């Protein structure tokens, strides 16, 4: 009897292919073996089926200042658009669809989200827009973002489109090491930025969310140019290896320390800060190996620097470090930064300093974590009159608390 009921239910479910499913399905099916240079024409062709025209794919440049158009047959390739103050930039920063009425229809800007990381913006024009169009285009934009990220693994075209000036070899290495600059989940969010984007050398960061534990490392390798990039590469590789072995923070520090010392000897070191955050409870643990203390931000105010017992930089053969602890409240943000940010100064002038950093942090209000770290980086760069003689990194963590169990339930 049960088997008969299940058979009846299966018969009654309508599994026929609708227009939207067919459009997305064709795009997905054809994309598997599509060479990277034909992705843009394929996207333009499918959008054309719903009446879309003047189609552009805009990618974020490395300095996070502009959205640069991806070249490609059937795409409209205009001038780069500023992220600040443009409809495309609003869609990008706030991860929301922006509609701009025009004489010949509606210009739509849809964020290209790979997970929660913003890849860029899909722009197109429709004569008229209804809720069915919005729903279909939102899903199509998500598929396009996934395709761009997947195809970027074996082409240089997307990286080239994002560049607005030459990049050093050291920076090339560092960018290849990085995880996505942004990760947003219901319980925790992170965002990072590196300066100078086209000449970064020794600074880097890494993170991973494993079950309920967020792992973060921010490093600053000694030296400049290619030597610093090579040192940073070994440090990040050692960190990932130890993290994936699921050992404690103290043991992780010792492993990284031994790896750097063994490879480079006693004259090379990496300052670092390693953190673990239980995203279910807000319990934060960290080891600080020569970095400026992170700042705890609550209700738009820096309430304290997260000081900790001194630990030697990685590679100096320090003792087993003491683990520092702090319990966060929902909405708390923790800002990590490297010394290049606060020690920068004009020739003959005073250092930028931590106090001025705190003032900038407290003046940026009502911003998402991604907007905040980007705005803070650019504001500090302007305050320093564009001077950056050392790498400077910002990495921001926001603990939101709660659970994400509801995300596992999908209503059909």
N, C-alpha and C positions, 0 to 999 in steps of 0.2 A: 504493500500500500504506500509506504513512504517513498519507495523507488518510483512509483507511478506519479506521485505528487511532484517529486523533483523533476521528472521528465516533463510534466505538464508546465511547471514553472519555467523550464528552459525554453519550451516552445513559445510561451507567452512573452518572453523578453524580446524586445525589438532590437536586433543587432545589425540592422541595415545601416549602410554608410550614408550619413548626411553630408551636406555641402561643406560644412566647416571641417568635419573629420576627413573628408576626401582631400581638401586643400592642404591641411597639415600633413596628412598621410603621404601625399605625393611629394611634398617637400622633404619629409623624413626619408622616404624610400629612395629617392633619387640622390640624396646627399651622401649616402654611405660611401659610394665610390666616386663621388664628384671631386675633381681636382680643385684645390683652393681657389684658383682664379675664376672658376665658374660658379662659385657660391653666390656672389653678388647678382649675376644675371638670373640665376635660378630664383633667388628671393624676389627680385623685381618682377619676374614672370608670374609668380604665384600671387603677389600683391596686385598685379594688374588684373587678375581674374575677379577681384572684388571692386574694380574701378579705381584702384590707387594709381597715382602718377607722381612724377617729380620725386622719386624715391632716393633717399640718401641714407647711408650708414655712417654715423659719426663716432669716432673713437677718441678716448681721452688721451691727450698727449702726456709725456712723462712728467712734466712740471705741474700737471693738474691745473692748467690755466685755460686751455682751449680744447674744443672738440674738433678734430680734424677729419675731413671726409675721406672715406675709403674709395680709392679709384676702382673702376670696374665698368665693364660694358653694361648698359641699361641703367646705370646709376647717374643721378645728378651730382656732379662734383663741383661744388662752389668753394667759397672761401671758408677757412676755419671759423668757427663761432666761439665767442668767449663763453666760458662756463658761468661767469658772473654776469647777471643781467640779461640773459637771453632765455627764450622759451625752451630751447634745447637744453641749456644749462640747468634750468629749473627741473626739467624732467629727469636729468641725470643725477643731480644732487639729492633730490627728494624721492627718487624712485617712484615717480607718479606720471601718469599720462597728462600731457598738456595739450589743449586744443586752442588753436589761434584762428578765429574767423577771418576769411579773406574774401575778396570780391568774387573769386571763382570757386569758392568752396571752403573747406576747413583744413588747415594745416595741422597735422597731428605729430606729436613728438612722444615716442614711447621708449621707456628705459629698457636697455638690453641687460637683463639680469642673469648672471651665471650663479645660481644659488642666490646669495644676497650681495655678491660683488657686482658693482656696476661696470659693465664692459664698455658701454657707450649708449648711443641713442639711435633709434630707427625713426626717420622722418619721412612723411608722405602726405599727399593731399587727396582728399575725397570730396566729391560734389556735395554729398550729404552724409551725415553720420548718425547711426542709431545704436542702441545698446548691443544689438547683435554684432555690429561692426566692431564696437569697442572690445567686446569679449573675445572675438576671434583674433583681432589684431594684438591684444595683450598676450594671448597664448602663442601667436606666431612670433612675436618679439622674443619670448622666452626660448622658443626653439632656435631662432636665429642666433641668439647669444650663445647657446650651447654649441651650435655648429661652428661659430667663430673661434671659441675656445678650443674645441677639438681639432679643428683644422690648423690652428696656429702652432700645434705641436710639430708640424712638418712643412711649414712655409715661413719665409721671412717677410712676406708682403704686409701682414697686419702690423708687425713690429715697425716696419719702415714707414707705414702710414702715420704712426704715432709720433715719429721723431720730427722735431722742428729745428734741430741743430745736430752737429756731429756728436757722437758719444765715444768716450774713452774705452779702452779695452777693460780697464778695471770696473767701470760702471756696467759694461756689458756682462761681466761675470756676476756682479752683485745683483743685477735685475733678474738674472736667470736663477738665482738662489731663492728669491722671495716667494712666499705664498701670496695668495690674493691680498690686496691692500686692505680689504674690508671683509668682515664676516659678521652677519647679524642673525641671531636666533632669538626666540622668545625669552631666554634666560640670560644671555650674555651677548655683548657686541664688542668688536674690536675694530680699530682703524689705525693705520700707520702711514708715515710719509718720510721720504729720504731727501736730503739736500746735500750738495747740488745734484740735481737729477741726472745730468749728463756727464758728471765727473765724480760721482760717489766712489769711494774706494774701500775704506775699512769698516764702515758702519753697516749693520744689517739687523734683521729681526726674523723671528720664526715663531709659529704657534701651531697648536693642534688641539682639537676638542675630542677627547676620548671618553665616551660615556659622559659622566658628570664632572670630569676634570678638564679644565682649560689649562694648557701648558703654554708658557710664553718665555722667550729668551730675547733680550736686546743686547747686542754686542758692539764693541768698538775696538777694532784691531789696530795695534800700534803701526806707525809709519804712514806712508802715503802711496798713492798710485798702485801699481800692479803688485808690489810686495804686500801691501795691506790687504788687497783683495784676495791674494792667495792664502794669507793667514786667516782671514775671515771665512774663507771657504772651508778650511780644515776645522775651524771652530764650530761652524754651523753643522758640518757633517758629523762631528763628534757629538754635538748636542742631540741631533736627531737619532743617532745610533743609541746613545744612552737612554734617551726618552722612550724609544721603542722597546728597550729592554725592561721598561717599567720598574726602574730603580728609584730610590728616594732622591730628594734634592741634594743632600750632602754627597751621596755617592755619584750623582750626576756631575757635580762640580769636580770631584776628584778625578773622574774619568776624563772630562774635558781637559783638566789641568795636565794629566799625564800624557794625553795625546798631543797637546801643543808642545810640551817640553820634549817629548821623544822626537818629534818631527823637526823642531826648529832650534832646540837648545835653550839655554837659560837667558839668552838676550832678547827673546821675543815673548810678547805677552798680549793678552786680550782682556780688556775690562768687560764685565758682563753683569747682567742681572737676570736671574732665572726665577720664574714664578709659577705657582700652581694655585688655581682657584677652584674650589668646589662650587659649582654653579647651582647646586641644590640648597646649600647652606650659607654661602657667602664667606666661607672660611678661606682666608688668603694666607699662603706661605711663600717666603721668598729668601733667596740668597743674593747678597749684593757684593760683587767682587770688583770694587773700585769705581763704581758708577755714582753719579749724583743721586741722592735719595729721590724716589718717586714721590709724586704729590697726590694726596687724597683729596678729592673734590666732592663736596656735598652741598646740595642746594646752591650751586653756582659759586661756592666759596671754597678756597683752599683751606681746609681745616687743620692739616698737619703734613709735614714731610715724613715719609715712612722710613725713619732712620733704623739702622740695624748695626750689630757688631761688625767691626771691620774684618774683611776677608781679602787676602791678597788677590791681585788679578790672576786670571787663568794663565798657567804656564810658569808661574813663579814657585810652584811647589808648596802652596800654603797648607796649613793644618786643616783638619776636618772642620768645615764651617758650621756655625750655629745658625739654626733655622729661625727666622723671624716670623711672627704671626700677627694677623689682624682680622677682625670680623667686620665685614662690610654690611651696610644697610642697603635696601633696595634703592636703586637710582644712583648709588655712589659710582664715581668715576676715578680711575687711577691713571695718572699720566706719567709714563716713563720717557726719559730723554737722555741724550748723550751730552758730554761736556762741551762739544763744539757749539751747542746751542747757546749756552750761557757765557762761554769764555770768549766768544767772538767780540772783536772791537775794531774800530777804525784806528789807523796808524796814529799813535800818540794819544788816543782817547781811552776812556775807561771801558771795562768789559760790560757786555750787555747785562749780565747778572741775573740771579734767580728772582730777585724782588720784582724786576721789570717783567720777567716771565709770568710771575703770579698775577701781576696787574692785568696783563693781557688775557690770561685765562679767565679771570673774574669778570672781564668786560665782554666776553663772548657768551651771550645768553640766548636761550630758545633755539639752539642749534642741535641737529642730530649729531651723533658721535662722528660721523664721517665729515659733515660740514665743519664741525668744531676743529678737528685736527688739521683740516685743510686750511681753514681761515686763520688758525693760529700760526701755522707754518708761513703762510704768505704775509701775514701782518708782521711777524718777526723779521722776515727777509726785508720788507720795506723799511722797518725801523733801523735795520743795519745798513740801509742804503745799498742793498744788493750784494754786500760783501760777505763772502763765505770762503774763508781760507782753510777751514776744517770741515769734515763731514758733520752733519747735524741731523739727528733722528728724533722723531716724536712717535710714540705709540700709546694709544689710549684704549683703556678697557672700561666697559660699563657693565656693572652687575645689575640684572633686572629681577632675578629671583623667580619663584613660581616653578611650574612644571610645564613640560611640552608634550605631555601624554596625549592631549587632544589631537595633536597633529597626525598621530598614527591612525586615526579614524577618518575614513573617506566616505562621504555620502555620494552615491551614484544617482 
